[in-house]
């Protein structure tokens, strides 16, 4: 097992009982993409993986407090760092507004400083233009919305840099490779 991984609950797959594989991850995303986070964890669960996500998905009341400045950025950063330390891998959802989100870039930079494996996953409709600048510098692997590719990336079995359609991107000079999860 890798990093903070363990066996999970028994699940039924095509009539057979088998043990779900549990992975502790932090899913970095634009808060408007909360539904995509649920879709990602559901996709993985359907393939016998239990994703334990430690990221923050702000309820409307909490988001309003953040928007009004009632919760300081210092407090938010401390909370995010604590949650990131628990995870073995940081998964970045790459969607149409991801590149412009300062918190996503901060989370990627922080994951890099913490020595976390950083996996980008294009959401359906995501483009190469949606990849955050920090991910271009610090990301380990970037995959399309495909359960096998996503799990191989999270587990460190593969380090592709893909376009949203799954084709390979040109190699990046100076790209980070093979961060241990």
Buried (B, 14 or more C-beta within 10 A) or exposed (E): EBBBBEEBEEBEEEEEEEEBBBBBBBBBBBBEBBEBBEBBBEBBBEEBBBBBBBBBBBEEEEBEEBEEEEBEEEEBBEEBBEBBEEBBBBBBBBBBEBBEBEBBBBBBBBBBEEEBBBBBBBBEEBEEEBBBEBBBBBBBBBBBBBBEBBBBBBBBEBBBBBBBEEEEEEEEEEBBEEBEB
